[in-house]
Amino acid sequence: MKLGDIKDLLHASVLTNCCDLDMDVDSAFCSDMMSNVLAYANDKSILITGLYNAQVLRTADMMGMACVVFIGRRDPDPEIIELANELEICVMLTRSSMFTTCGLLFYNGLNGGVPSELQR
Amino acid sequence: MSCNDSLHFQYVVSKDDFTHAGSASSDVKNKLKKMNVDASAVRKVSIAMYEGEINMIIHAYGGTIDVDIYEDRIVMCLKDTGPGIANIEEAMQEGFSTAPADVINLGFGAGMGLPNMRANSDEFNIESEVGVGTTVTMTIYFT
């Protein structure tokens, strides 16, 4: 699925300068615990989270993730967007709930990309 | 660069500086990418070092990270200044955590850090003394 499709499905706004909407991603990982992202996520995933801090971007960077989707009713602080631009990570913001966001993406073909040990 | 030569870098990690946590790991990641190191090795290094860097900030009183990059591997030595780990075997178990609620609210402290550092390392060593500090040494080979 292209990042542009994700943006449209979620009615999301793009907050960074560096978003390649033609980029393909094959899975998504959703968590507010960066510990779990670091342990289990795939590098071709996008990260969906309701946690707003700089370490979300650092975590995505270490994992090689190209896009972070923030869930929430408020905008992230400018420092977070500045860091995302520096790290060349696309940041989107959707007002949809976490449940709706994941449901929409899953229904439209994005998989969980979860390692097999978590699926047992 | 001959077999025994390395590029050496040292990073100082400050206690409670959560905002800048990960900047050392980002720097090492960028250096390895510029050196055209295999992408999967870069990812393992990034994750292992970042977990360690976070640990030094949220569990310890800061410290130093010494990084040596050789032709075929990277060696990262993370040395903090306390408080040390009383039971290393327990600390290495997935899910074991002593992190306070404020750390968990920041997205860390799930008890995955040390096990994830070991999982991403080809060689892993940890030594700790209560009241003195902890030293973790990780080696990752470039395949």
Interface residues (C-beta under 8 A of the other chain):
Chain A: D32 M33 M34 S35 N36 L38 A39 D43 L51 N53 A54 Q55 V56 R58 T59 D61 M62 M63 G64 L87
Chain B: F18 T19 A21 G22 S25 S26 K29 A39 R43 S46 I47 Y50 E51 I54 I104 L106 G107 F108 G109 A110 G111 M112 G113 P115 N116 A119
